[in-house]
Amino acid sequence: MAQSIPANAPALMHPTEISRPIHHAGWVYEEKVDGWRIVALKADGHVRLVSRNGRDHTKRFPRLVKALAEFKPATFTLDGEVARLVKALAEFKPATFTLDGEVAVYDRAFISRFEWLRARPKDEPATLPVYIVFDVLELEGRDLRGKPLKERRRALERLIGGRSMIFPARRLSRDGFKAWEEAVNFGYEGIVAKDPESKYVAGRTLRWIKVKQRDYRKEARGFYRS
């Protein structure tokens, strides 16, 4: 039975699923990662990894925890309140953060493989579990959920840029239909379309929309959920 989500783990924002690809001018389109939705929280000198169902996976991914605990923001030039915050952290490790993303294992073609999180293959090349981050909710005690996604994404890229095992979610074409074609051609599970002006709001939203390939690798993936 899943544990209840800890009090300091936020309620998550979820995209609404639709059956066909769309294009909204000005929106951004990301690869839908075939992994486990995980929130990374750092506080009191410790990093925890918590699934969307409230399960603690910290001990399951010790290398990711170490990588998250040790990184410092990358060098950058930006304007605005969020940029000044990250710049102020450039000389030391952030004391607190809350990141939203997916833990995934990738094959030789850099396609995420859900089933490999349970058991990495012995006869095929596979990465170690990596953390694909698509949002930053809190940084050094500042709640960023009220900021537009475009600002949160810039802060995210500067915070985790160039880190091993931790990467920003892969952006696709700015045209939604072309982004879908890319996802199908490369073998991704699907796409997530996002309004760059969207604030981070708990629950299902129409400002994030996902489209998945039908019956995507159904037999290989199984039906396990974290």
C-alpha positions in Angstrom: 0.0 0.0 0.0 1.4 3.4 -1.0 2.4 5.8 1.7 0.8 9.2 1.9 2.7 12.0 0.3 4.9 13.7 2.8 3.8 17.2 3.9 6.7 18.9 2.3 6.2 17.1 -1.1 4.0 19.3 -3.3 0.9 18.2 -5.2 1.9 17.8 -8.8 0.7 19.4 -12.0 -0.6 16.8 -14.6 -1.1 17.2 -18.3 -4.5 16.3 -19.8 -4.3 13.5 -22.3 -5.8 13.8 -25.8 -5.9 11.3 -28.6 -4.4 13.4 -31.5 -1.5 15.8 -31.8 -2.2 19.5 -31.8 -0.4 22.7 -32.5 -0.7 25.9 -30.3 1.3 28.8 -31.6 4.0 29.8 -29.1 3.7 26.6 -27.0 6.7 24.3 -26.4 6.8 20.6 -27.0 8.8 18.1 -25.0 9.5 14.4 -25.3 7.2 12.3 -23.1 9.7 10.3 -21.1 8.9 6.6 -20.5 9.9 6.5 -16.8 8.8 7.1 -13.2 7.5 10.5 -12.2 9.7 11.6 -9.3 10.0 14.7 -7.2 13.5 15.5 -5.9 13.5 17.4 -2.6 16.5 18.8 -0.9 16.3 20.2 2.7 18.3 20.0 5.9 21.3 18.8 3.9 19.5 15.7 2.6 18.0 14.8 -0.8 14.9 12.6 -1.1 13.3 11.1 -4.2 9.5 10.6 -3.9 7.1 9.2 -6.5 3.8 10.8 -7.4 2.1 8.1 -5.2 4.2 9.1 -2.2 6.6 6.2 -2.2 10.1 7.1 -1.1 12.7 5.9 -3.7 15.7 7.6 -2.1 17.5 4.3 -1.3 16.7 2.9 -4.7 18.8 5.5 -6.6 21.8 6.3 -4.5 23.9 7.6 -7.4 21.2 10.1 -8.4 20.8 11.2 -4.8 24.6 11.9 -4.6 24.6 13.8 -7.9 21.6 15.9 -6.8 23.2 16.6 -3.5 26.5 17.8 -5.0 25.6 20.0 -8.0 25.9 23.8 -8.1 24.3 26.2 -10.6 26.0 26.6 -13.9 27.4 30.0 -15.1 24.8 32.0 -17.0 23.5 35.5 -17.9 19.8 36.1 -17.4 17.5 38.9 -16.4 14.7 38.9 -13.8 14.1 37.8 -10.2 14.6 34.1 -10.9 17.8 34.7 -12.7 19.2 36.8 -9.8 18.2 34.1 -7.4 20.1 31.4 -9.3 23.1 33.7 -9.8 23.3 34.3 -6.1 23.6 30.6 -5.6 26.4 30.2 -8.2 29.2 30.0 -5.6 27.6 27.4 -3.3 25.3 24.5 -3.4 21.6 25.4 -3.0 20.4 24.5 0.5 16.9 23.6 -0.7 15.2 22.8 -4.0 12.1 20.9 -5.3 12.4 19.5 -8.8 9.8 17.7 -10.8 10.8 15.1 -13.4 11.2 11.5 -14.4 13.8 8.8 -13.6 14.5 6.8 -16.7 16.9 4.3 -18.2 17.8 4.8 -21.9 18.9 2.4 -24.6 21.7 2.9 -27.2 19.4 5.1 -29.3 18.6 7.3 -26.3 15.0 6.0 -26.1 13.7 5.7 -22.5 12.7 2.1 -21.5 10.2 1.9 -18.8 10.7 -1.8 -18.1 14.4 -1.4 -17.7 13.8 0.5 -14.4 12.8 -2.8 -12.9 15.8 -4.7 -14.4 18.5 -3.3 -16.7 19.2 -5.7 -19.6 22.3 -7.9 -19.5 22.7 -8.3 -23.2 22.0 -4.7 -24.4 23.7 -1.3 -23.7 21.7 0.7 -21.2 22.4 3.9 -19.2 22.3 4.0 -15.4 19.1 5.6 -14.1 19.1 9.3 -15.0 16.9 12.1 -13.8 15.1 14.0 -16.6 13.9 17.3 -15.0 11.1 19.3 -16.6 10.3 21.8 -13.8 11.7 23.6 -10.7 9.1 24.4 -8.0 11.2 25.8 -5.2 14.7 27.0 -4.9 16.5 28.2 -1.8 13.3 28.8 0.0 11.6 30.7 -2.9 8.4 29.3 -4.2 8.6 29.5 -8.0 5.3 27.9 -8.8 3.7 31.3 -9.4 6.3 32.1 -12.1 5.6 31.3 -15.8 7.0 28.1 -17.1 9.4 30.0 -19.4 11.1 31.5 -16.4 11.1 28.3 -14.5 12.7 26.5 -17.5 15.5 29.1 -17.8 16.2 28.7 -14.1 16.1 24.9 -14.4 18.6 24.9 -17.4 21.1 27.0 -15.5 20.7 25.1 -12.3 21.3 21.6 -13.8 23.2 22.4 -17.0 26.2 20.2 -17.7 25.5 17.8 -14.8 26.0 14.1 -15.2 22.9 11.9 -14.6 20.7 15.0 -14.4 19.3 16.5 -17.6 16.5 18.9 -18.7 13.6 17.4 -20.5 14.3 17.2 -24.3 12.5 19.9 -26.3 11.2 19.1 -29.8 10.1 21.2 -32.8 8.2 24.4 -32.0 5.5 23.1 -34.4 3.3 20.6 -32.6 2.6 18.4 -35.6 6.3 18.3 -36.4 7.1 17.5 -32.8 4.7 14.6 -33.0 6.4 13.4 -36.2 9.8 13.5 -34.4 8.4 11.5 -31.5 7.0 8.8 -33.8 10.1 8.7 -36.0 12.5 8.5 -33.1 10.4 6.0 -31.1 9.4 8.1 -28.1 6.3 7.4 -26.1 4.8 10.7 -27.2 4.9 14.4 -26.6 3.8 16.9 -23.9 2.7 20.3 -25.1 3.0 23.2 -22.6 2.0 26.8 -22.5 5.2 28.8 -21.6 3.1 31.3 -19.6 1.6 28.6 -17.4 2.1 28.7 -13.7 2.6 25.4 -11.8 -0.8 24.5 -10.5 -1.7 21.2 -8.7 -4.0 18.8 -10.6 -5.0 18.2 -14.2 -4.6 21.1 -16.5 -5.3 22.0 -20.1 -2.2 24.2 -20.2 -0.2 21.0 -20.4 -1.4 18.4 -22.9 0.0 15.0 -23.6 -0.4 12.8 -26.7 0.9 9.2 -26.6 1.5 6.6 -29.2 -1.3 4.0 -29.0 -0.3 0.8 -27.3 3.3 2.0 -27.1 5.5 -1.0 -26.5 2.7 -2.5 -24.5 4.1 -6.0 -24.2 7.6 -5.0 -23.3 6.6 -2.3 -20.8 4.2 -4.4 -18.7 1.7 -2.7 -16.3 3.9 -1.8 -13.4 3.4 1.7 -11.9 5.5 3.4 -9.2 
